[in-house]
Amino acid sequence: MEIKVMNKVLAANDAWAQENRALLKKSGVLMVNLIGSPGAGKTALLEMTLEHLKGKLVAGVIEGDIATTRDAERIQKKGVPVCQINTGTACHLDANLVNGAINQISGEVKFDIIFVENIGNLVCPAEFDIGEHAKIAVLSVTEGDDKIEKYPLLFSQARALVITKMALHGFTNFDLARSQVEFRKLNPSAPIFKVDSLKGEGVEPWIQFLVSMRRDAAGQII
């Protein structure tokens, strides 16, 4: 019974995901799904990214949290349209919730890219397709380098891996070489970006990747 129920849930979610893709294609928007643990630095990465995308891409943000609007308030200070989704107890965003958020923030704004900051979790957000064009795995040096093999689905599906909080690397036992080897076992071709969001280190290759991904996908989206 549990398997049948789960299959129905995923089937319903996939239908909404397809609806989201159609909506994004109609609007000519690229949607990127940021997935990482609580405290991995997703919001700080977004703040830095939005600053450096000014004049390059028009961005909107969908913030997913179980409770509070704190992350959305941080993003709003960047002058970017943002929609907060609070799930109450659910540990991931689903495509239905994201559909409502896309419609809410779109209005008269013509976006190039919408970032979804998913709920802090390395498991469920990777299982639920929300209609995104790319999943981005976010991993901080303060979490430990063993997470990649422990949570293979996310890292195998990721369009890119962003390793955050690099300024703290020297104070941790995070093995960069090991993390990259383990990532390559699961994902041979996705780029790896090493950034420190507070210091702005490593930002340019990451921004170039986003701009390039938007440009390369434009023909497929629009």
mmCIF file of the C-alpha atoms, coordinates in Angstrom:
data_MODEL
# 
_entry.id   MODEL 
# 
loop_
_atom_site.group_PDB 
_atom_site.id 
_atom_site.type_symbol 
_atom_site.label_atom_id 
_atom_site.label_alt_id 
_atom_site.label_comp_id 
_atom_site.label_asym_id 
_atom_site.label_entity_id 
_atom_site.label_seq_id 
_atom_site.pdbx_PDB_ins_code 
_atom_site.Cartn_x 
_atom_site.Cartn_y 
_atom_site.Cartn_z 
_atom_site.occupancy 
_atom_site.B_iso_or_equiv 
_atom_site.pdbx_formal_charge 
_atom_site.auth_seq_id 
_atom_site.auth_comp_id 
_atom_site.auth_asym_id 
_atom_site.auth_atom_id 
_atom_site.pdbx_PDB_model_num 
ATOM 1   C CA . MET A 1 1   ? 0.000  0.000  0.000   1.00 0.00 ? 1   MET A CA 1 
ATOM 2   C CA . GLU A 1 2   ? 2.753  2.459  0.882   1.00 0.00 ? 2   GLU A CA 1 
ATOM 3   C CA . ILE A 1 3   ? 4.464  1.913  -2.479  1.00 0.00 ? 3   ILE A CA 1 
ATOM 4   C CA . LYS A 1 4   ? 1.197  2.552  -4.346  1.00 0.00 ? 4   LYS A CA 1 
ATOM 5   C CA . VAL A 1 5   ? 0.546  5.744  -2.385  1.00 0.00 ? 5   VAL A CA 1 
ATOM 6   C CA . MET A 1 6   ? 4.079  6.994  -3.024  1.00 0.00 ? 6   MET A CA 1 
ATOM 7   C CA . ASN A 1 7   ? 3.760  6.224  -6.729  1.00 0.00 ? 7   ASN A CA 1 
ATOM 8   C CA . LYS A 1 8   ? 0.556  8.258  -6.864  1.00 0.00 ? 8   LYS A CA 1 
ATOM 9   C CA . VAL A 1 9   ? 2.219  11.162 -5.050  1.00 0.00 ? 9   VAL A CA 1 
ATOM 10  C CA . LEU A 1 10  ? 5.181  11.156 -7.432  1.00 0.00 ? 10  LEU A CA 1 
ATOM 11  C CA . ALA A 1 11  ? 2.925  10.822 -10.481 1.00 0.00 ? 11  ALA A CA 1 
ATOM 12  C CA . ALA A 1 12  ? 0.852  13.818 -9.393  1.00 0.00 ? 12  ALA A CA 1 
ATOM 13  C CA . ASN A 1 13  ? 4.014  15.785 -8.705  1.00 0.00 ? 13  ASN A CA 1 
ATOM 14  C CA . ASP A 1 14  ? 5.478  14.914 -12.112 1.00 0.00 ? 14  ASP A CA 1 
ATOM 15  C CA . ALA A 1 15  ? 2.321  16.200 -13.797 1.00 0.00 ? 15  ALA A CA 1 
ATOM 16  C CA . TRP A 1 16  ? 2.748  19.549 -12.036 1.00 0.00 ? 16  TRP A CA 1 
ATOM 17  C CA . ALA A 1 17  ? 6.449  19.547 -12.956 1.00 0.00 ? 17  ALA A CA 1 
ATOM 18  C CA . GLN A 1 18  ? 5.514  19.251 -16.627 1.00 0.00 ? 18  GLN A CA 1 
ATOM 19  C CA . GLU A 1 19  ? 3.062  22.104 -16.165 1.00 0.00 ? 19  GLU A CA 1 
ATOM 20  C CA . ASN A 1 20  ? 5.878  24.197 -14.694 1.00 0.00 ? 20  ASN A CA 1 
ATOM 21  C CA . ARG A 1 21  ? 8.151  23.434 -17.637 1.00 0.00 ? 21  ARG A CA 1 
ATOM 22  C CA . ALA A 1 22  ? 5.441  24.526 -20.048 1.00 0.00 ? 22  ALA A CA 1 
ATOM 23  C CA . LEU A 1 23  ? 4.890  27.724 -18.056 1.00 0.00 ? 23  LEU A CA 1 
ATOM 24  C CA . LEU A 1 24  ? 8.615  28.503 -17.960 1.00 0.00 ? 24  LEU A CA 1 
ATOM 25  C CA . LYS A 1 25  ? 9.013  27.765 -21.657 1.00 0.00 ? 25  LYS A CA 1 
ATOM 26  C CA . LYS A 1 26  ? 6.147  30.096 -22.481 1.00 0.00 ? 26  LYS A CA 1 
ATOM 27  C CA . SER A 1 27  ? 7.790  32.842 -20.424 1.00 0.00 ? 27  SER A CA 1 
ATOM 28  C CA . GLY A 1 28  ? 11.331 32.072 -21.626 1.00 0.00 ? 28  GLY A CA 1 
ATOM 29  C CA . VAL A 1 29  ? 12.650 31.544 -18.084 1.00 0.00 ? 29  VAL A CA 1 
ATOM 30  C CA . LEU A 1 30  ? 15.415 29.243 -16.810 1.00 0.00 ? 30  LEU A CA 1 
ATOM 31  C CA . MET A 1 31  ? 14.723 27.770 -13.346 1.00 0.00 ? 31  MET A CA 1 
ATOM 32  C CA . VAL A 1 32  ? 17.546 26.579 -11.100 1.00 0.00 ? 32  VAL A CA 1 
ATOM 33  C CA . ASN A 1 33  ? 16.937 24.477 -7.979  1.00 0.00 ? 33  ASN A CA 1 
ATOM 34  C CA . LEU A 1 34  ? 19.498 24.993 -5.174  1.00 0.00 ? 34  LEU A CA 1 
ATOM 35  C CA . ILE A 1 35  ? 19.651 21.954 -2.886  1.00 0.00 ? 35  ILE A CA 1 
ATOM 36  C CA . GLY A 1 36  ? 21.803 21.546 0.222   1.00 0.00 ? 36  GLY A CA 1 
ATOM 37  C CA . SER A 1 37  ? 21.751 20.889 3.954   1.00 0.00 ? 37  SER A CA 1 
ATOM 38  C CA . PRO A 1 38  ? 20.567 23.443 6.520   1.00 0.00 ? 38  PRO A CA 1 
ATOM 39  C CA . GLY A 1 39  ? 23.450 25.861 7.017   1.00 0.00 ? 39  GLY A CA 1 
ATOM 40  C CA . ALA A 1 40  ? 25.240 24.908 3.796   1.00 0.00 ? 40  ALA A CA 1 
ATOM 41  C CA . GLY A 1 41  ? 25.215 28.565 2.760   1.00 0.00 ? 41  GLY A CA 1 
ATOM 42  C CA . LYS A 1 42  ? 22.473 28.508 0.118   1.00 0.00 ? 42  LYS A CA 1 
ATOM 43  C CA . THR A 1 43  ? 21.029 31.896 1.036   1.00 0.00 ? 43  THR A CA 1 
ATOM 44  C CA . ALA A 1 44  ? 24.446 33.544 1.284   1.00 0.00 ? 44  ALA A CA 1 
ATOM 45  C CA . LEU A 1 45  ? 25.335 32.053 -2.098  1.00 0.00 ? 45  LEU A CA 1 
ATOM 46  C CA . LEU A 1 46  ? 22.116 33.490 -3.519  1.00 0.00 ? 46  LEU A CA 1 
ATOM 47  C CA . GLU A 1 47  ? 22.810 36.924 -2.058  1.00 0.00 ? 47  GLU A CA 1 
ATOM 48  C CA . MET A 1 48  ? 26.273 37.001 -3.615  1.00 0.00 ? 48  MET A CA 1 
ATOM 49  C CA . THR A 1 49  ? 24.973 35.610 -6.900  1.00 0.00 ? 49  THR A CA 1 
ATOM 50  C CA . LEU A 1 50  ? 22.211 38.189 -7.209  1.00 0.00 ? 50  LEU A CA 1 
ATOM 51  C CA . GLU A 1 51  ? 24.670 41.012 -6.621  1.00 0.00 ? 51  GLU A CA 1 
ATOM 52  C CA . HIS A 1 52  ? 26.942 39.809 -9.414  1.00 0.00 ? 52  HIS A CA 1 
ATOM 53  C CA . LEU A 1 53  ? 24.118 39.042 -11.851 1.00 0.00 ? 53  LEU A CA 1 
ATOM 54  C CA . LYS A 1 54  ? 22.955 42.668 -11.913 1.00 0.00 ? 54  LYS A CA 1 
ATOM 55  C CA . GLY A 1 55  ? 23.118 43.935 -15.479 1.00 0.00 ? 55  GLY A CA 1 
ATOM 56  C CA . LYS A 1 56  ? 23.565 40.381 -16.773 1.00 0.00 ? 56  LYS A CA 1 
ATOM 57  C CA . LEU A 1 57  ? 20.355 38.476 -15.967 1.00 0.00 ? 57  LEU A CA 1 
ATOM 58  C CA . VAL A 1 58  ? 16.991 39.492 -14.506 1.00 0.00 ? 58  VAL A CA 1 
ATOM 59  C CA . ALA A 1 59  ? 16.420 37.181 -11.555 1.00 0.00 ? 59  ALA A CA 1 
ATOM 60  C CA . GLY A 1 60  ? 13.589 36.135 -9.280  1.00 0.00 ? 60  GLY A CA 1 
ATOM 61  C CA . VAL A 1 61  ? 13.723 33.878 -6.210  1.00 0.00 ? 61  VAL A CA 1 
ATOM 62  C CA . ILE A 1 62  ? 11.424 31.304 -4.642  1.00 0.00 ? 62  ILE A CA 1 
ATOM 63  C CA . GLU A 1 63  ? 12.346 30.605 -1.026  1.00 0.00 ? 63  GLU A CA 1 
ATOM 64  C CA . GLY A 1 64  ? 11.377 27.306 0.573   1.00 0.00 ? 64  GLY A CA 1 
ATOM 65  C CA . ASP A 1 65  ? 11.360 26.869 4.355   1.00 0.00 ? 65  ASP A CA 1 
ATOM 66  C CA . ILE A 1 66  ? 9.406  24.919 6.916   1.00 0.00 ? 66  ILE A CA 1 
ATOM 67  C CA . ALA A 1 67  ? 8.837  28.134 8.885   1.00 0.00 ? 67  ALA A CA 1 
ATOM 68  C CA . THR A 1 68  ? 9.702  31.872 9.006   1.00 0.00 ? 68  THR A CA 1 
ATOM 69  C CA . THR A 1 69  ? 10.321 34.389 6.223   1.00 0.00 ? 69  THR A CA 1 
ATOM 70  C CA . ARG A 1 70  ? 13.896 35.168 7.255   1.00 0.00 ? 70  ARG A CA 1 
ATOM 71  C CA . ASP A 1 71  ? 15.568 34.027 4.044   1.00 0.00 ? 71  ASP A CA 1 
ATOM 72  C CA . ALA A 1 72  ? 13.023 35.829 1.871   1.00 0.00 ? 72  ALA A CA 1 
ATOM 73  C CA . GLU A 1 73  ? 13.615 39.021 3.853   1.00 0.00 ? 73  GLU A CA 1 
ATOM 74  C CA . ARG A 1 74  ? 17.351 38.738 3.182   1.00 0.00 ? 74  ARG A CA 1 
ATOM 75  C CA . ILE A 1 75  ? 16.766 38.270 -0.538  1.00 0.00 ? 75  ILE A CA 1 
ATOM 76  C CA . GLN A 1 76  ? 14.253 41.101 -0.688  1.00 0.00 ? 76  GLN A CA 1 
ATOM 77  C CA . LYS A 1 77  ? 16.983 43.503 0.451   1.00 0.00 ? 77  LYS A CA 1 
ATOM 78  C CA . LYS A 1 78  ? 18.750 42.770 -2.846  1.00 0.00 ? 78  LYS A CA 1 
ATOM 79  C CA . GLY A 1 79  ? 15.840 44.355 -4.703  1.00 0.00 ? 79  GLY A CA 1 
ATOM 80  C CA . VAL A 1 80  ? 14.815 41.071 -6.299  1.00 0.00 ? 80  VAL A CA 1 
ATOM 81  C CA . PRO A 1 81  ? 11.218 39.744 -6.530  1.00 0.00 ? 81  PRO A CA 1 
ATOM 82  C CA . VAL A 1 82  ? 10.863 36.897 -4.060  1.00 0.00 ? 82  VAL A CA 1 
ATOM 83  C CA . CYS A 1 83  ? 8.118  34.496 -3.004  1.00 0.00 ? 83  CYS A CA 1 
ATOM 84  C CA . GLN A 1 84  ? 8.278  32.629 0.311   1.00 0.00 ? 84  GLN A CA 1 
ATOM 85  C CA . ILE A 1 85  ? 6.842  29.121 0.578   1.00 0.00 ? 85  ILE A CA 1 
ATOM 86  C CA . ASN A 1 86  ? 6.389  27.732 4.098   1.00 0.00 ? 86  ASN A CA 1 
ATOM 87  C CA . THR A 1 87  ? 5.591  24.016 4.106   1.00 0.00 ? 87  THR A CA 1 
ATOM 88  C CA . GLY A 1 88  ? 4.833  23.660 7.832   1.00 0.00 ? 88  GLY A CA 1 
ATOM 89  C CA . THR A 1 89  ? 6.197  20.124 8.170   1.00 0.00 ? 89  THR A CA 1 
ATOM 90  C CA . ALA A 1 90  ? 7.112  18.928 4.665   1.00 0.00 ? 90  ALA A CA 1 
ATOM 91  C CA . CYS A 1 91  ? 10.851 18.487 4.120   1.00 0.00 ? 91  CYS A CA 1 
ATOM 92  C CA . HIS A 1 92  ? 10.863 19.501 0.444   1.00 0.00 ? 92  HIS A CA 1 
ATOM 93  C CA . LEU A 1 93  ? 9.138  21.691 -2.111  1.00 0.00 ? 93  LEU A CA 1 
ATOM 94  C CA . ASP A 1 94  ? 6.845  19.976 -4.565  1.00 0.00 ? 94  ASP A CA 1 
ATOM 95  C CA . ALA A 1 95  ? 5.961  21.054 -8.077  1.00 0.00 ? 95  ALA A CA 1 
ATOM 96  C CA . ASN A 1 96  ? 2.441  22.179 -7.154  1.00 0.00 ? 96  ASN A CA 1 
ATOM 97  C CA . LEU A 1 97  ? 3.738  24.642 -4.548  1.00 0.00 ? 97  LEU A CA 1 
ATOM 98  C CA . VAL A 1 98  ? 6.373  25.923 -6.952  1.00 0.00 ? 98  VAL A CA 1 
ATOM 99  C CA . ASN A 1 99  ? 3.740  26.426 -9.655  1.00 0.00 ? 99  ASN A CA 1 
ATOM 100 C CA . GLY A 1 100 ? 1.830  28.800 -7.404  1.00 0.00 ? 100 GLY A CA 1 
ATOM 101 C CA . ALA A 1 101 ? 5.018  30.662 -6.520  1.00 0.00 ? 101 ALA A CA 1 
ATOM 102 C CA . ILE A 1 102 ? 6.030  31.081 -10.180 1.00 0.00 ? 102 ILE A CA 1 
ATOM 103 C CA . ASN A 1 103 ? 2.659  32.613 -10.961 1.00 0.00 ? 103 ASN A CA 1 
ATOM 104 C CA . GLN A 1 104 ? 2.822  34.830 -7.886  1.00 0.00 ? 104 GLN A CA 1 
ATOM 105 C CA . ILE A 1 105 ? 6.216  36.429 -8.553  1.00 0.00 ? 105 ILE A CA 1 
ATOM 106 C CA . SER A 1 106 ? 5.954  36.625 -12.327 1.00 0.00 ? 106 SER A CA 1 
ATOM 107 C CA . GLY A 1 107 ? 3.413  39.434 -12.685 1.00 0.00 ? 107 GLY A CA 1 
ATOM 108 C CA . GLU A 1 108 ? 4.735  41.909 -15.225 1.00 0.00 ? 108 GLU A CA 1 
ATOM 109 C CA . VAL A 1 109 ? 8.414  41.089 -14.606 1.00 0.00 ? 109 VAL A CA 1 
ATOM 110 C CA . LYS A 1 110 ? 10.252 39.426 -17.489 1.00 0.00 ? 110 LYS A CA 1 
ATOM 111 C CA . PHE A 1 111 ? 12.718 37.092 -15.790 1.00 0.00 ? 111 PHE A CA 1 
ATOM 112 C CA . ASP A 1 112 ? 15.729 35.450 -17.344 1.00 0.00 ? 112 ASP A CA 1 
ATOM 113 C CA . ILE A 1 113 ? 16.243 33.115 -14.402 1.00 0.00 ? 113 ILE A CA 1 
ATOM 114 C CA . ILE A 1 114 ? 14.357 31.991 -11.300 1.00 0.00 ? 114 ILE A CA 1 
ATOM 115 C CA . PHE A 1 115 ? 16.288 30.519 -8.396  1.00 0.00 ? 115 PHE A CA 1 
ATOM 116 C CA . VAL A 1 116 ? 14.511 28.094 -6.075  1.00 0.00 ? 116 VAL A CA 1 
ATOM 117 C CA . GLU A 1 117 ? 16.170 27.734 -2.682  1.00 0.00 ? 117 GLU A CA 1 
ATOM 118 C CA . ASN A 1 118 ? 14.804 24.391 -1.589  1.00 0.00 ? 118 ASN A CA 1 
ATOM 119 C CA . ILE A 1 119 ? 14.300 23.353 2.015   1.00 0.00 ? 119 ILE A CA 1 
ATOM 120 C CA . GLY A 1 120 ? 17.521 22.331 3.748   1.00 0.00 ? 120 GLY A CA 1 
ATOM 121 C CA . ASN A 1 121 ? 17.731 18.606 3.054   1.00 0.00 ? 121 ASN A CA 1 
ATOM 122 C CA . LEU A 1 122 ? 19.937 16.356 0.915   1.00 0.00 ? 122 LEU A CA 1 
ATOM 123 C CA . VAL A 1 123 ? 17.321 13.635 0.395   1.00 0.00 ? 123 VAL A CA 1 
ATOM 124 C CA . CYS A 1 124 ? 13.700 14.557 -0.415  1.00 0.00 ? 124 CYS A CA 1 
ATOM 125 C CA . PRO A 1 125 ? 14.320 17.685 -2.546  1.00 0.00 ? 125 PRO A CA 1 
ATOM 126 C CA . ALA A 1 126 ? 16.384 15.557 -4.937  1.00 0.00 ? 126 ALA A CA 1 
ATOM 127 C CA . GLU A 1 127 ? 13.523 13.062 -5.311  1.00 0.00 ? 127 GLU A CA 1 
ATOM 128 C CA . PHE A 1 128 ? 10.843 15.588 -6.265  1.00 0.00 ? 128 PHE A CA 1 
ATOM 129 C CA . ASP A 1 129 ? 11.015 17.108 -9.734  1.00 0.00 ? 129 ASP A CA 1 
ATOM 130 C CA . ILE A 1 130 ? 9.725  20.690 -9.582  1.00 0.00 ? 130 ILE A CA 1 
ATOM 131 C CA . GLY A 1 131 ? 10.119 21.420 -13.284 1.00 0.00 ? 131 GLY A CA 1 
ATOM 132 C CA . GLU A 1 132 ? 13.562 22.940 -12.920 1.00 0.00 ? 132 GLU A CA 1 
ATOM 133 C CA . HIS A 1 133 ? 16.082 22.991 -15.724 1.00 0.00 ? 133 HIS A CA 1 
ATOM 134 C CA . ALA A 1 134 ? 18.999 22.310 -13.370 1.00 0.00 ? 134 ALA A CA 1 
ATOM 135 C CA . LYS A 1 135 ? 19.604 21.043 -9.866  1.00 0.00 ? 135 LYS A CA 1 
ATOM 136 C CA . ILE A 1 136 ? 22.623 22.632 -8.173  1.00 0.00 ? 136 ILE A CA 1 
ATOM 137 C CA . ALA A 1 137 ? 24.155 20.747 -5.244  1.00 0.00 ? 137 ALA A CA 1 
ATOM 138 C CA . VAL A 1 138 ? 25.451 23.029 -2.479  1.00 0.00 ? 138 VAL A CA 1 
ATOM 139 C CA . LEU A 1 139 ? 27.948 21.541 -0.016  1.00 0.00 ? 139 LEU A CA 1 
ATOM 140 C CA . SER A 1 140 ? 29.895 23.466 2.629   1.00 0.00 ? 140 SER A CA 1 
ATOM 141 C CA . VAL A 1 141 ? 33.352 22.599 3.926   1.00 0.00 ? 141 VAL A CA 1 
ATOM 142 C CA . THR A 1 142 ? 31.912 22.635 7.457   1.00 0.00 ? 142 THR A CA 1 
ATOM 143 C CA . GLU A 1 143 ? 29.678 19.634 6.700   1.00 0.00 ? 143 GLU A CA 1 
ATOM 144 C CA . GLY A 1 144 ? 32.338 17.034 5.944   1.00 0.00 ? 144 GLY A CA 1 
ATOM 145 C CA . ASP A 1 145 ? 33.515 15.509 2.691   1.00 0.00 ? 145 ASP A CA 1 
ATOM 146 C CA . ASP A 1 146 ? 31.637 12.229 3.233   1.00 0.00 ? 146 ASP A CA 1 
ATOM 147 C CA . LYS A 1 147 ? 28.240 13.628 2.260   1.00 0.00 ? 147 LYS A CA 1 
ATOM 148 C CA . ILE A 1 148 ? 28.587 12.994 -1.475  1.00 0.00 ? 148 ILE A CA 1 
ATOM 149 C CA . GLU A 1 149 ? 28.677 9.213  -1.285  1.00 0.00 ? 149 GLU A CA 1 
ATOM 150 C CA . LYS A 1 150 ? 26.127 9.170  1.547   1.00 0.00 ? 150 LYS A CA 1 
ATOM 151 C CA . TYR A 1 151 ? 23.558 11.079 -0.517  1.00 0.00 ? 151 TYR A CA 1 
ATOM 152 C CA . PRO A 1 152 ? 24.271 9.928  -4.093  1.00 0.00 ? 152 PRO A CA 1 
ATOM 153 C CA . LEU A 1 153 ? 20.985 10.838 -5.793  1.00 0.00 ? 153 LEU A CA 1 
ATOM 154 C CA . LEU A 1 154 ? 21.436 14.602 -5.501  1.00 0.00 ? 154 LEU A CA 1 
ATOM 155 C CA . PHE A 1 155 ? 25.072 14.604 -6.530  1.00 0.00 ? 155 PHE A CA 1 
ATOM 156 C CA . SER A 1 156 ? 24.504 12.275 -9.465  1.00 0.00 ? 156 SER A CA 1 
ATOM 157 C CA . GLN A 1 157 ? 21.701 14.517 -10.782 1.00 0.00 ? 157 GLN A CA 1 
ATOM 158 C CA . ALA A 1 158 ? 23.402 17.864 -10.133 1.00 0.00 ? 158 ALA A CA 1 
ATOM 159 C CA . ARG A 1 159 ? 24.179 20.120 -13.081 1.00 0.00 ? 159 ARG A CA 1 
ATOM 160 C CA . ALA A 1 160 ? 26.942 21.590 -10.904 1.00 0.00 ? 160 ALA A CA 1 
ATOM 161 C CA . LEU A 1 161 ? 28.451 21.298 -7.428  1.00 0.00 ? 161 LEU A CA 1 
ATOM 162 C CA . VAL A 1 162 ? 29.116 24.454 -5.419  1.00 0.00 ? 162 VAL A CA 1 
ATOM 163 C CA . ILE A 1 163 ? 31.439 23.989 -2.443  1.00 0.00 ? 163 ILE A CA 1 
ATOM 164 C CA . THR A 1 164 ? 30.857 26.883 -0.058  1.00 0.00 ? 164 THR A CA 1 
ATOM 165 C CA . LYS A 1 165 ? 32.514 28.567 2.943   1.00 0.00 ? 165 LYS A CA 1 
ATOM 166 C CA . MET A 1 166 ? 35.991 28.127 1.467   1.00 0.00 ? 166 MET A CA 1 
ATOM 167 C CA . ALA A 1 167 ? 37.440 30.761 3.826   1.00 0.00 ? 167 ALA A CA 1 
ATOM 168 C CA . LEU A 1 168 ? 36.864 28.236 6.626   1.00 0.00 ? 168 LEU A CA 1 
ATOM 169 C CA . HIS A 1 169 ? 38.513 25.345 4.801   1.00 0.00 ? 169 HIS A CA 1 
ATOM 170 C CA . GLY A 1 170 ? 41.778 25.652 6.724   1.00 0.00 ? 170 GLY A CA 1 
ATOM 171 C CA . PHE A 1 171 ? 39.896 25.253 10.009  1.00 0.00 ? 171 PHE A CA 1 
ATOM 172 C CA . THR A 1 172 ? 38.170 22.015 8.992   1.00 0.00 ? 172 THR A CA 1 
ATOM 173 C CA . ASN A 1 173 ? 39.217 18.502 8.022   1.00 0.00 ? 173 ASN A CA 1 
ATOM 174 C CA . PHE A 1 174 ? 37.264 18.709 4.747   1.00 0.00 ? 174 PHE A CA 1 
ATOM 175 C CA . ASP A 1 175 ? 39.295 16.891 2.088   1.00 0.00 ? 175 ASP A CA 1 
ATOM 176 C CA . LEU A 1 176 ? 38.785 18.770 -1.180  1.00 0.00 ? 176 LEU A CA 1 
ATOM 177 C CA . ALA A 1 177 ? 40.578 16.152 -3.263  1.00 0.00 ? 177 ALA A CA 1 
ATOM 178 C CA . ARG A 1 178 ? 38.487 13.334 -1.823  1.00 0.00 ? 178 ARG A CA 1 
ATOM 179 C CA . SER A 1 179 ? 35.238 15.249 -2.329  1.00 0.00 ? 179 SER A CA 1 
ATOM 180 C CA . GLN A 1 180 ? 36.048 15.847 -5.981  1.00 0.00 ? 180 GLN A CA 1 
ATOM 181 C CA . VAL A 1 181 ? 37.026 12.225 -6.589  1.00 0.00 ? 181 VAL A CA 1 
ATOM 182 C CA . GLU A 1 182 ? 33.788 11.000 -4.998  1.00 0.00 ? 182 GLU A CA 1 
ATOM 183 C CA . PHE A 1 183 ? 31.736 13.519 -6.963  1.00 0.00 ? 183 PHE A CA 1 
ATOM 184 C CA . ARG A 1 184 ? 33.359 12.433 -10.235 1.00 0.00 ? 184 ARG A CA 1 
ATOM 185 C CA . LYS A 1 185 ? 32.415 8.799  -9.536  1.00 0.00 ? 185 LYS A CA 1 
ATOM 186 C CA . LEU A 1 186 ? 28.770 9.844  -9.541  1.00 0.00 ? 186 LEU A CA 1 
ATOM 187 C CA . ASN A 1 187 ? 28.910 12.745 -11.947 1.00 0.00 ? 187 ASN A CA 1 
ATOM 188 C CA . PRO A 1 188 ? 31.771 12.740 -14.476 1.00 0.00 ? 188 PRO A CA 1 
ATOM 189 C CA . SER A 1 189 ? 31.112 16.043 -16.205 1.00 0.00 ? 189 SER A CA 1 
ATOM 190 C CA . ALA A 1 190 ? 29.344 18.610 -13.992 1.00 0.00 ? 190 ALA A CA 1 
ATOM 191 C CA . PRO A 1 191 ? 31.558 21.570 -13.039 1.00 0.00 ? 191 PRO A CA 1 
ATOM 192 C CA . ILE A 1 192 ? 32.718 22.147 -9.470  1.00 0.00 ? 192 ILE A CA 1 
ATOM 193 C CA . PHE A 1 193 ? 32.830 25.688 -8.070  1.00 0.00 ? 193 PHE A CA 1 
ATOM 194 C CA . LYS A 1 194 ? 34.656 26.599 -4.873  1.00 0.00 ? 194 LYS A CA 1 
ATOM 195 C CA . VAL A 1 195 ? 33.314 29.803 -3.392  1.00 0.00 ? 195 VAL A CA 1 
ATOM 196 C CA . ASP A 1 196 ? 33.208 31.893 -0.276  1.00 0.00 ? 196 ASP A CA 1 
ATOM 197 C CA . SER A 1 197 ? 30.025 33.925 -0.396  1.00 0.00 ? 197 SER A CA 1 
ATOM 198 C CA . LEU A 1 198 ? 30.911 36.369 2.365   1.00 0.00 ? 198 LEU A CA 1 
ATOM 199 C CA . LYS A 1 199 ? 34.287 37.254 0.852   1.00 0.00 ? 199 LYS A CA 1 
ATOM 200 C CA . GLY A 1 200 ? 33.136 36.986 -2.743  1.00 0.00 ? 200 GLY A CA 1 
ATOM 201 C CA . GLU A 1 201 ? 35.850 34.487 -3.620  1.00 0.00 ? 201 GLU A CA 1 
ATOM 202 C CA . GLY A 1 202 ? 35.371 32.197 -6.605  1.00 0.00 ? 202 GLY A CA 1 
ATOM 203 C CA . VAL A 1 203 ? 32.277 34.055 -7.763  1.00 0.00 ? 203 VAL A CA 1 
ATOM 204 C CA . GLU A 1 204 ? 33.215 34.838 -11.373 1.00 0.00 ? 204 GLU A CA 1 
ATOM 205 C CA . PRO A 1 205 ? 33.377 31.245 -12.731 1.00 0.00 ? 205 PRO A CA 1 
ATOM 206 C CA . TRP A 1 206 ? 30.030 30.537 -11.034 1.00 0.00 ? 206 TRP A CA 1 
ATOM 207 C CA . ILE A 1 207 ? 28.398 33.621 -12.560 1.00 0.00 ? 207 ILE A CA 1 
ATOM 208 C CA . GLN A 1 208 ? 29.827 32.815 -15.984 1.00 0.00 ? 208 GLN A CA 1 
ATOM 209 C CA . PHE A 1 209 ? 28.368 29.315 -15.679 1.00 0.00 ? 209 PHE A CA 1 
ATOM 210 C CA . LEU A 1 210 ? 24.878 30.680 -14.934 1.00 0.00 ? 210 LEU A CA 1 
ATOM 211 C CA . VAL A 1 211 ? 25.003 33.205 -17.772 1.00 0.00 ? 211 VAL A CA 1 
ATOM 212 C CA . SER A 1 212 ? 26.272 30.532 -20.154 1.00 0.00 ? 212 SER A CA 1 
ATOM 213 C CA . MET A 1 213 ? 23.623 28.048 -19.045 1.00 0.00 ? 213 MET A CA 1 
ATOM 214 C CA . ARG A 1 214 ? 20.897 30.645 -19.622 1.00 0.00 ? 214 ARG A CA 1 
ATOM 215 C CA . ARG A 1 215 ? 22.302 31.500 -23.043 1.00 0.00 ? 215 ARG A CA 1 
ATOM 216 C CA . ASP A 1 216 ? 22.751 27.871 -24.135 1.00 0.00 ? 216 ASP A CA 1 
ATOM 217 C CA . ALA A 1 217 ? 19.275 26.917 -22.943 1.00 0.00 ? 217 ALA A CA 1 
ATOM 218 C CA . ALA A 1 218 ? 17.521 29.938 -24.464 1.00 0.00 ? 218 ALA A CA 1 
ATOM 219 C CA . GLY A 1 219 ? 16.772 28.192 -27.733 1.00 0.00 ? 219 GLY A CA 1 
ATOM 220 C CA . GLN A 1 220 ? 15.200 25.268 -25.913 1.00 0.00 ? 220 GLN A CA 1 
ATOM 221 C CA . ILE A 1 221 ? 13.238 27.367 -23.447 1.00 0.00 ? 221 ILE A CA 1 
ATOM 222 C CA . ILE A 1 222 ? 11.861 30.165 -25.569 1.00 0.00 ? 222 ILE A CA 1 
# 
